[in-house]
């Protein structure tokens, strides 16, 4: 599209004897082909009008202290489910008095039209049929050109706006909804649901501990690069039905930026980045302002795509309404001689809201269990010295520990091992090769209560 509009600008400049350069921004935005084709016809008229009515001759520009070559800039910006096309020139601006006189002469306004402000006068141009050009050619004739723009925007259900500054230039902006828009997004999980956040709104990602989140009268916040940034869990911001997350010790967080403002959004997991196709939701769907639309993943399952402006506002509201009191966290003892496995299980359990303590052997675990009451033991089978089977048997044999459920985690998948674990008194047997985080947490919730 940019190449065709550059040719249009150059040809219009040659036809009118003007030197004009054409610049573009936002070329990475990809749109549905049908929408793009419709918008392109309107933008052809926009750049023609910019050259014909906005850009002055070289002599006029020289007398105004401007460079001899005029500039036309087209900027494309995606705003959630809509896309803005802004065509700007650095020319003379709209002659507002000439527009008023023309409107009066054509009977579009009564005699007091001279009292109209700048914006009201510019709206006259968007009504159509008004041109300040003395001659009509294939290039000039703003009335007809803006008729085309207005008709295209109306057909797409969009909006058109015009702004001008005398001696500085004019901006014609088209904002249209997009039936299909492709964008890069970071996919996160919150409340067992996936959500996509546009990458161009993401400032970065963080791992936050409970001590990193501060609660004041204004709400929850974190400190990022010396600045106080509002914080709230995404599930709370979107009012998802989920269990209380106030007791969590760790968060994954996405820092979102919009309009120069920042907010940190707490999520359960970062799933990765994808190129998603944004689809509008039905007009009657009751959705949060933070939702821009939906996309389908590789398996055809829908996931909501979030809007940066709405998400930032929702995070500020949710952070300010954070619950004042956190419930007690159920303590779990993780027993494994592998540091990697311990750290992984600790991260999963803390993210789910549990308090986690670690033991590197069965012997150490028994000592800790005798000193403190735990809600659950998560035990590896293969360990030096006392293995997991023996630990479960020993703990079942002590009255103070017998009531604490134990879950065995191992790579051994034979029937004999499973039966041995059951005989030892384990309440669940998790095979690492079949490990599923959701299933593990579901079992633990059932056992812990």
Residue, then its C-alpha position, 0 to 999 in steps of 0.5 A: x500500500x505504501x508503494x502505491x501511495x508514494x507513487x500517487x504523491x510523486x505524480x500529484x507533485x509533478x502534475x502541480x509543479x511541487x516538490x514533495x517527499x512521502x514518508x511512512x510509519x507503521x509498516x509492520x501493521x498487517x491487516x485484512x485484505x478487504x479492509x486494506x483495499x477499501x482504506x487504500x482508495x480513501x488514502x489516495x484521495x488523502x495524499x492528493x488533497x495534501x499535495x494539492x491543498x496543503x503543500x505550497x509552491x517552492x516560492x511560497x515555502x521559501x517566503x515562509x521560511x520552509x524547506x523547498x520540498x514539502x512533506x507528506x507523512x502517513x502513519x499507521x497505528x493499531x489501537x486494539x481492535x481498530x487501526x488509525x491512518x493519519x495523513x499529515x502534511x507540513x503545508x499552509x493549513x486549511x483556509x478556515x475563512x474560505x471554507x466559511x465563505x464557500x459554505x455560506x455561498x452554497x447555502x450550507x450555513x446562515x449568515x452567522x457562520x463567521x462565528x464558528x470555531x475552527x473545529x466546527x468549520x473543519x466539520x463542514x469539509x467532512x460533510x462534503x460538497x465544499x471545496x476552496x479550490x478555484x479550479x477542479x482537476x484530477x488532483x484538486x477539488x477537496x469537496x469530492x476527495x473528502x466525499x470519497x474518504x467519508x464514504x469509505x469510512x462510513x462503509x467500514x463503520x469507522x471515524x474520520x477527523x481533520x485537524x489543521x494549524x495555520x502555516x504548519x499543516x493539516x492532518x486527516x485521520x481515518x480510524x476503522x475497525x479491523x475484521x482481521x488484524x495480525x499482531x505479535x503477542x506474548x501469551x500468558x496464563x491466568x486463572x487457568x485461561x490463556x490471554x494474549x497481550x500485544x508485544x508492542x505494548x509490553x515493556x518487559x517481563x519480571x519474576x516477582x517475590x511477595x516482598x517485591x509487592x508493596x501495599x499502600x493506601x493507593x494500592x499495590x505497586x512495585x518499584x521498577x527502574x526507580x519508579x513506582x508502578x501499579x501492580x495487580x494480578x490479571x485474574x483480579x483485573x479481569x474479575x475472573x472466578x478463581x481462588x484467592x491469590x493474595x497469599x502467593x509468594x511469587x509471580x510472573x509479571x508483564x510490564x505493560x506500557x500505554x501512553x507513557x504510563x506503566x503497570x505490572x500485570x501478575x500472571x500464573x505463567x508466561x507461555x511464549x510469543x505467537x503471531x495471532x489474528x485478532x478477531x472482533x467479538x460480537x457487538x452484544x457480547x458483554x466484555x471487559x474494556x481490557x479485551x480487544x478481541x479474540x484469536x484462535x490457537x493452533x488447535x482452534x481454541x479461542x483466547x482473548x486478546x487484551x487491549x493495552x489502554x484497557x488493561x492498564x486502567x483495569x490493573x490500576x483499579x484492581x491494584x487499588x482494590x487489593x484485599x487487605x488480608x491474606x489467608x494462611x498458606x498451606x505449608x508443603x515439604x518438598x523432598x528431593x536430592x535433585x536441586x533442579x527438581x526441587x527448584x521447579x516444584x518450589x516454583x510451581x507450588x509457590x505460584x499456586x499460593x503454597x508455602x514451600x520448604x525443602x529437604x535434600x534427603x529423607x533423613x532431613x525431611x523426617x527431622x523437619x517434619x517432627x519440628x513442624x506440621x506440614x499439609x503435604x509431603x512431595x517426595x522423590x522415590x530415588x534418593x541416596x540413603x532413605x528413599x521415598x518409599x522408606x520415608x513414606x513408610x516411616x512417616x506413616x508409622x509415627x502418630x504425629x506424621x501419619x495424617x499428613x498426605x504424601x505424594x510420590x514423584x518418580x521416573x519409575x513407572x512399573x506396576x510393582x513400583x506403583x503397588x509398593x508406593x500404595x502399600x507404603x501409604x502414598x496418596x498419589x503416584x506421579x510419573x515424571x514422564x507423564x508430568x502435568x502441572x495442572x493435574x499435580x496441582x489439582x491432586x494437591x488441592x484435593x489432598x490439602x483441602 
